Amino acid sequence: MDYRSFCDNKGCGKEMRPVVDKDTLIAYCTECGKPVNNVSIFMRRQLVANGQTRRTEKKKLAWSVKCNHCDQEGPPELDKAGNILICSFCGKELDKIARPFAQMIKVNLQAQKRANGE
């Protein structure tokens, strides 16, 4: 059985099915996505126990890679010369990528640059 409540955020006020972040135990409105304050701590714990939790999906961009230097994951960039793939976070060379995959990324990044007029 779902718990339903009204959103207490200004501008929303809709009836909704609140979801709770498992880590912080903050309740969120499913209509506007903002935190709500009218759900008691007891009810938030019940919602977690019943599985009415907030799902956070990591959205990966196409050809995202994990940097072996800074451990961040994201799409790589080309260096100034346009020959070497570098991490978009730390700027170091991405040297642990398979050659065919690296070549495909380079071709796509170069095509993207040409399309943007750079």
MIROKOL-698464 format. One record per residue: residue in three letters; x, y, z of N, C-alpha, C, O in turn. Coordinates in steps of 0.001 Angstrom, whole numbers, padded with zeros to 6 digits, always signed. Layout:
alaXYZXYZXYZXYZ
...
end
This chain:
met+000848-001186+000000+000000+000000+000000+000887+001241+000000+001764+001387+000851
asp+000656+002119-000945+001445+003336-001060+000966+004392-000072-000231+004550+000169
tyr+001933+005107+000491+001638+006256+001334+001515+007464+000432+002375+007689-000420
arg+000470+008240+000601+000258+009442-000200+000173+010638+000736-000262+010528+001882
ser+000599+011778+000219+000604+013003+001006+000472+014186+000051+000476+014018-001168
phe+000357+015366+000613+000335+016575-000203+001681+017256-000105+002293+017287+000963
cys+002146+017803-001222+003419+018511-001257+003253+019843-000529+002270+020552-000744
asp+004219+020185+000338+004140+021442+001080+004991+022545+000452+005203+023593+001062
asn+005475+022307-000768+006274+023322-001465+005365+024343-002133+004331+023998-002705
lys+005767+025595-002048+005001+026681-002652+004979+026488-004176+006021+026293-004801
gly+003803+026544-004748+003674+026385-006184+003321+024972-006614+002890+024770-007750
cys+003490+023987-005739+003144+022609-006114+001835+022230-005427+000777+022289-006052
gly+001887+021844-004159+000692+021531-003393-000116+020346-003883-001253+020162-003450
lys+000442+019532-004780-000297+018407-005353-000243+017184-004441+000670+017026-003631
glu-001247+016326-004596-001206+015041-003907-000198+014182-004641-000194+014120-005871
met+000660+013519-003875+001720+012727-004505+002086+011561-003613+001609+011421-002487
arg+002951+010733-004162+003488+009566-003467+004939+009899-003133+005808+009717-003986
pro+005237+010387-001907+006606+010805-001598+007579+009628-001633+007219+008486-001349
val+008816+009944-001989+009878+008950-001968+010976+009456-001045+011143+010664-000873
val+011723+008533-000452+012739+008883+000542+014113+008458+000048+014281+007365-000493
asp+015090+009332+000240+016486+009000-000045+016963+008100+001084+016891+008482+002252
lys+017448+006917+000751+017866+005947+001777+019010+006453+002648+019058+006160+003842
asp+019924+007207+002059+021113+007645+002794+020821+008800+003745+021293+008799+004882
thr+020048+009785+003289+019828+010991+004094+018481+011006+004798+018260+011842+005674
leu+017572+010100+004439+016206+010039+004955+015432+011336+004712+014608+011737+005533
ile+015703+011982+003584+014952+013165+003190+013858+012712+002241+014106+011943+001313
ala+012626+013203+002484+011492+012860+001635+011401+013861+000490+011632+015055+000680
tyr+011060+013364-000711+010955+014206-001899+009583+014052-002535+008990+012973-002518
cys+009093+015145-003093+007829+015149-003833+008078+014497-005192+009082+014786-005845
thr+007179+013630-005615+007342+012991-006926+006775+013855-008042+006951+013532-009217
glu+006105+014936-007704+005564+015843-008721+006570+016927-009091+006830+017157-010272
cys+007145+017603-008073+008065+018711-008367+009527+018348-008119+010419+019074-008558
gly+009793+017236-007422+011158+016782-007187+011868+017459-006032+013036+017168-005777
lys+011192+018353-005327+011815+019081-004222+011576+018357-002901+010621+017590-002783
pro+012448+018595-001891+012237+017989-000578+010947+018495+000062+010580+019659-000096
val+010272+017618+000779+009059+017992+001521+009333+017839+003008+010118+016987+003423
asn+008676+018676+003806+008923+018686+005247+007771+018133+006059+007878+018041+007282
asn+006661+017759+005416+005494+017314+006168+005423+015800+006344+004350+015270+006631
val+006532+015100+006180+006579+013648+006391+007461+013401+007614+008640+013755+007624
ser+006877+012792+008641+007616+012579+009897+008759+011583+009712+008772+010802+008761
ile+009714+011625+010635+010858+010706+010576+010389+009254+010684+010943+008370+010030
phe+009374+009011+011503+008821+007664+011622+008279+007192+010274+008519+006054+009873
met+007549+008062+009575+006968+007700+008288+008056+007526+007237+007948+006650+006379
arg+009105+008348+007290+010208+008203+006329+010891+006851+006499+011257+006209+005514
arg+011062+006421+007736+011669+005093+007971+010761+003981+007473+011241+002979+006942
gln+009452+004149+007640+008491+003168+007127+008534+003113+005600+008447+002038+005007
leu+008669+004279+004974+008738+004318+003515+009978+003584+003008+009918+002889+001994
val+011096+003737+003708+012315+003014+003322+012098+001512+003485+012478+000727+002616
ala+011491+001120+004592+011231-000307+004839+010287-000892+003792+010417-002058+003420
asn+009339-000086+003317+008372-000559+002319+008873-000421+000887+008189-000826-000052
gly+010064+000149+000715+010647+000259-000622+010208+001482-001404+010421+001544-002615
gln+009604+002451-000744+009178+003678-001423+010346+004670-001352+010279+005703-000686
thr+011426+004309-002073+012668+005074-002002+012968+005757-003320+012440+005400-004372
arg+013830+006747-003226+014244+007515-004399+015288+006729-005163+016273+006266-004588
arg+015074+006582-006443+016019+005871-007295+016884+006898-008019+016373+007741-008756
thr+018158+006823-007812+019059+007726-008509+019799+006930-009564+020595+006044-009254
glu+019527+007255-010796+020184+006576-011906+021302+007455-012418+021114+008644-012674
lys+022455+006858-012563+023563+007581-013164+023366+007563-014662+023324+006506-015290
lys+023248+008734-015214+023100+008807-016662+024480+008917-017280+025220+009874-017048
lys+024801+007914-018069+026097+007909-018740+025945+008524-020117+024973+008277-020829
leu+026902+009306-020460+026935+009855-021800+027558+008820-022728+028260+007912-022285
ala+027293+008970-024003+027867+008039-024968+029382+008070-024857+029970+009130-024642
trp+029996+006949-024996+031433+006703-024890+032083+007338-023666+033172+007905-023767
ser+031424+007248-022511+032044+007678-021264+033089+006651-020852+032883+005446-020999
val+034204+007134-020340+035269+006256-019870+035712+006715-018485+035567+007881-018119
lys+036249+005780-017738+036744+006092-016403+038239+006381-016495+039004+005583-017036
cys+038643+007524-015963+040044+007930-015989+040841+007089-015000+040409+006879-013866
asn+042005+006608-015430+042839+005803-014543+043689+006681-013622+044422+006155-012785
his+043606+007999-013757+044375+008901-012903+043507+009495-011786+043898+009479-010619
cys+042314+010024-012152+041482+010707-011151+040220+009927-010784+039471+010370-009914
asp+039960+008783-011415+038803+007918-011166+037449+008564-011452+036426+008063-010984
gln+037417+009656-012204+036160+010269-012621+035711+009605-013919+036537+009155-014713
glu+034395+009545-014129+033878+008946-015346+033139+009996-016162+032279+010708-015643
gly+033477+010085-017430+032838+011047-018316+033385+010922-019718+034284+010120-019969
pro+032845+011717-020642+033330+011651-022017+034712+012289-022129+034937+013357-021559
pro+035638+011664-022848+036974+012243-023003+036976+013404-023987+036000+013633-024703
glu+038084+014130-024011+038283+015227-024948+039546+014955-025737+040352+014101-025369
leu+039711+015688-026826+040947+015609-027603+041896+016701-027135+041462+017776-026720
asp+043199+016422-027204+044188+017452-026861+044193+018530-027943+043447+018437-028918
lys+045027+019544-027773+045068+020680-028718+045369+020231-030141+044800+020763-031094
ala+046264+019249-030291+046636+018767-031622+045550+017877-032229+045508+017689-033444
gly+044678+017333-031389+043610+016475-031882+044024+015034-032082+043370+014300-032822
asn+045115+014610-031424+045618+013249-031608+045445+012359-030386+045328+011142-030527
ile+045426+012934-029202+045432+012151-027964+044154+012413-027181+043714+013555-027050
leu+043557+011324-026655+042386+011465-025794+042851+011824-024394+043749+011194-023837
ile+042215+012859-023836+042552+013270-022472+041290+013279-021620+040174+013379-022131
cys+041492+013173-020315+040385+013207-019363+039813+014622-019330+040564+015597-019299
ser+038504+014734-019335+037874+016053-019314+037894+016664-017919+037545+017834-017756
phe+038301+015889-016900+038356+016398-015532+039770+016820-015136+039980+017945-014682
cys+040746+015909-015311+042111+016205-014851+043047+016603-015986+044116+017157-015729
gly+042669+016331-017249+043479+016729-018390+044628+015797-018719+045434+016096-019600
lys+044719+014659-018017+045797+013708-018296+045385+012749-019406+044200+012558-019679
glu+046395+012149-020040+046157+011245-021159+045448+009976-020695+045789+009400-019662
leu+044453+009549-021477+043744+008297-021218+044441+007202-022007+044197+007037-023202
asp+045312+006451-021333+046123+005458-022026+045683+004021-021772+046339+003093-022244
lys+044597+003813-021044+044131+002458-020744+042866+002102-021527+042063+001286-021073
ile+042687+002709-022699+041519+002441-023543+041963+001575-024719+043026+001801-025298
ala+041151+000590-025065+041462-000269-026213+041579+000583-027476+040806+001521-027670
arg+042541+000256-028327+042819+001068-029518+041614+001240-030441+041366+002360-030889
pro+040843+000173-030752+039685+000379-031640+038645+001323-031032+038052+002141-031736
phe+038429+001202-029715+037471+002071-029028+037982+003509-029014+037216+004446-029238
ala+039272+003678-028753+039868+005013-028741+039770+005653-030118+039476+006843-030231
gln+040015+004873-031162+039932+005397-032518+038510+005835-032849+038313+006886-033460
met+037524+005045-032454+036127+005382-032692+035760+006681-031971+035060+007522-032536
ile+036219+006852-030741+035944+008077-029984+036591+009276-030677+035964+010327-030808
lys+037841+009125-031122+038534+010222-031809+037783+010657-033053+037584+011851-033277
val+037362+009689-033866+036644+010000-035097+035350+010751-034784+035022+011735-035447
asn+034623+010287-033778+033361+010935-033413+033586+012331-032841+032822+013248-033142
leu+034616+012507-032025+034903+013835-031467+035342+014809-032553+034956+015978-032529
gln+036148+014336-033512+036576+015199-034613+035384+015593-035491+035285+016742-035922
ala+034485+014651-035754+033291+014953-036540+032406+015948-035798+031819+016843-036406
gln+032318+015788-034500+031517+016699-033683+032102+018111-033708+031364+019095-033762
lys+033431+018202-033670+034101+019510-033748+033819+020193-035086+033523+021386-035137
arg+033915+019409-036178+033654+019966-037507+032205+020431-037635+031929+021462-038249
ala+031283+019664-037053+029870+020021-037128+029567+021306-036353+028675+022069-036722
asn+030320+021534-035278+030128+022737-034471+030897+023929-035030+030780+025042-034517
gly+031674+023700-036066+032404+024773-036701+033652+025216-035965+034084+026362-036096
glu+034224+024328-035205+035444+024666-034440+036684+024385-035228+037791+024610-034739
end
